[in-house]
Amino acid sequence: MQSLGETFVLERIGTDGSWERAVELVKELDGKVDAFGLGGADLYVYAGSRRYTFRDAKRMVRAAQKTPMLDGSGLKHTLERNTIRLLESQIGWKDKKVLVPSAVDRFGLAEALDEAGARTLYGDLIFGLGLPIPLYRLSLLQKIAYLLLPLITQLPFQWLYPTGEKQEKQAQDWRQRYFEWAQVVAGDWHFIRRFMPQDMRGKVILTNTTTPEDLEFMRARGVAKLITTTPRLEGRSFGTNVMEAFIVAAAGKYPLSEADYLEYIAQLNLQPEVIELQPAAS
């Protein structure tokens, strides 16, 4: 792709959820590419200003001795905050019922929704740990995260998040009722897709990393509108991990500050993309 006056090659290589194959691939390409964008897993999760690293992810970071390893968390913190602000005139966040299946994965988004006055359900205990405990206060989520994240991040990542072919499977269970409550579902697409009920009529989804097949999946369930925080290239909206790796490669340095990310967001004109999924009423 051409951008910022240069040519960039973005390549996606899957390992079907295998950490061993991914680590070997990173070792093979380390120093030969400008940046790695880790998809399908997180290096870090956040609660307030504290950052926690997954034990499994540390293996990946250690394998990358020369090339920066990015999971999108740095860009999420700035880009998704900005998205909530830019969508205010279209969505009207005040008192809007919003479900965020995993807020520690997107704490910047969670904070922005809280600041905008949305009625947010933080589903970390529900969707991450399978506990029927909805959280409606960000301050309470933060306190629980301080207690649990040091332990949770030591667990195998696949226990907490669908990886590989599991990302294509759907779970039809009690967790779907929280989608019924929500007007907007925001956050990680794999969590959303895995638990999405058949009837999503009139609802809005705010996410990224979606394909044309994902759009048809949403249309079939009646989703009214899809908003992606990253641009669509050749029909796919790339994840923040890819876009963060792209920005780091363009900058030629790492780490980047929040001001650096904001500067590149402005240069690249990264704006939320709104797609109406249902035919307009005649």
N, C-alpha and C positions, 0 to 999 in steps of 0.2 A: 504494500500500500504506500501511496505518496502522502506525506504530511510534513509540515514544518520545513519544507524545502529539501527533504531527504526521502530516500526509499527505505522502507522497513519491511522485513519478512516476519510475519506472525505465523507460527506453526503450532498446531495442536497435536500432541502425541499422548494417547491414552495407555494406561496399564491395567485397566479393568479392576481397579481397586487394590492392586498388589503393591504394597509398600516396598517390598524387596526389589521388584522390577523397576519401580520409580527411583529408588536410591541408586541402582546400577546405572540407570539412564542419566541421572544427574551427574554422577561421577564421570560418565563418558563425555558429556557435553560441557562440563565445567571448564570455564576459560575459553570456550569456543563460541559461546553466545554472549550477548550483552546483558541479558536478564532472564531469569526464570519466573514464570507466573504459575504458581501452584494452584491447580484447580481440583475440585472435588474434596477438598480438605482444608482445614484452617491451621495456620501456624500458631495464631494467637486469638485469644478472646479477651474482652475487656469488661471491667466494672469500674465506672468512674475513671480515675486517672491510673488505675492499676492494670497491668498487662500480665496475662498468664500464658505460658507456652505449653502446648500439648507434648507429652513425652514422645509419642510416635513422630511428631513433626521435627523434633530435635535431630533425629537421624537424618532427615532431609537437609536441614540446615548445615549439619556437619559435613555432608557429602559435597556441598557447594563451597569449596575453599576459595574460589576466585570470583565466581559470578554471583551477584546478589539474588537472593531467593525472596520473592514477593507473593503474598497470599491475598492482596487487595485490601488489607485492613487499614493501611495508611490512607488510601484513596477513599475508602468507604467513609471514613471519619469526616472528610471534607465534602466529597461529592454528594453523599446522600443527605447531609445537612442542608446543602445548597438546594437540592431537589425539593425538599419540603417547603422551603421558602418560595421557590419559583412556582410551585403548584398551588399556593394559597388562593389565588384568584379563581382557579378552576375547581378546586376541591372544597375549600372552606373548612379548615381543619378543626375549628372550634366545635367541640362536642361530637365530632365525627367518631363513630365506633370503629376502631382499628385493631386488628389482630396482628401481632408480630410473633410468629412462632418461636424465634430464637433471637432475643435482644442482646445477649452477650456477644453474639456474632456481629451485631450491628449497633453498638452502643451509641454511636453518633446519631443514627437514625432514631433510636429510641428517645434520646435526649431532645432531638429536634421536634418530635411529635409531642412530647411532654410540654415543651416551651410553647408550641402552637396551640395548646389547649385541647388536643384530641383526647377522647376517652379510650385509652389504649389498654389492651389486654396483652400482657407479656407472657408468652406461652412456654417459657424455658423449662419449667418443671413438668408441664403437660407433654410437650413434644420431645424434649430432650431426655427426660427421665421417666416418662410414663406415669407421672403422679397427677391425679385430678385436682390440682391446686392452681387456680387462675390467680395471677397477680395483676393488680390494677394500679399500683403505685410504684413509680420508678425507684424511689428511695428504699422501698422494701426489697425490690429485686436486687438493688445494689448491695444491701446488707447480707442477703442470702448468698449472693455471688461471692462476697468476701469470704464467707464461711466454707462454701462448697467447691469453688473453682480450684483451690490448691489440691484437692483430692480428685475431682473429676478429670482434670487434665492429665492425671497419671493413668487413667483407664485407656484400654485400646480404643482408638478413634472410631472404629466401625460399630462399637457398642452404642455410640451416641448419635451417629450421623450415617445416613445411607451412602454407601460407596459402591463403585462398580455397577454391576447389573441390578443391585438392589434399588438404585435410583429410578429404575423403570417400574418397580412394583408399587402397587397401591395398598394402603392399609385401610380397610373398611371397619372402623371401630368407633368407640365412644368419643374420640377426639374430634370427630367431624362436627359435633354440635356447636363447637366454638366458632366454626366458620359460619354457621347459620346466624349467630349473634352479630357478626361483623358486617360493616358496610365496605370496608377496605381491608385487604390482606396484604401485608407488606413484609418484605424480607427475602430470605433464601428460597429460590425457586424449587429446589429439590425437596425441602420440607413441605412447601405449599402443595406441590404436585402429589406427593406421597399420601397426604391426608385429605385432599380436596374431595368434598362430596359431589354427587351427581348434579345436584341443583345449586347452581351459583348465580341464578338470574339476578341481574341488576347490580352485581358487585364489581368492585374495582380491584385489580391486582397491581401492586407496585413491586417490581423485582428487576432482575436482569438475567443474562445468560439463557435466553430463550431462542428456540429454533422455529421455523415455519410449522413443524409438527406440533410444537408446544402451543402455537396459536390456534391450531385446529382443535387440539385437546380442550383449550379454554372455551372456544366457540361452542363446542358440543355440549358444554355444561352451562352455557348461558352467561358466561362472564361478559359484562357490558364493556369494560374498558381495560386495556393493558397499558401500564406506564413503565417504561424501562429507563433506568438511570444512565445507561451507556448507549451509544449509537448502534444502529443496526448496519452491519457490513455483510453484503451478499446474503441477506435474509436472516442472519444470526446477530443477536445482541450479545456482545462479548462480556465476560465477567469482569469484575473490578480487578481480579488478579492479572488478567491479560492487559488491561488498560494501565494498571500501575506498573507492570513490567515494561510496557511501551514507553511510559513517561520517564522511568528511570533510565532506559536505554537512550532516549532522546536527550535527557539531561547530562548523561555521561558521568553521573556521580550518585553516591548513595551513602548514608541515608538522606532523604529529603525532608525539609521542614514543612509545616502546614502551609506557610506562605508560598513555598515552592510549588506544592500541589495546586494551590489556588491560582497561581500564575499560569500553570500549564492547563488547568481547566478552562481558564479564560482564553488562552492562546488557541486551544483546540475547539473552543466553543462547545464544550460538552453540556448539552441541554437535555432534560428529560424528553423522551419521545412518547407521545400519546397516540394509541391506536384504538379506534372504535371497532369492536369485534362483532357487533350485531348490526344487521341492516337497519337503516333509519326507517321509522314509521312513516308510511305514505299518507 
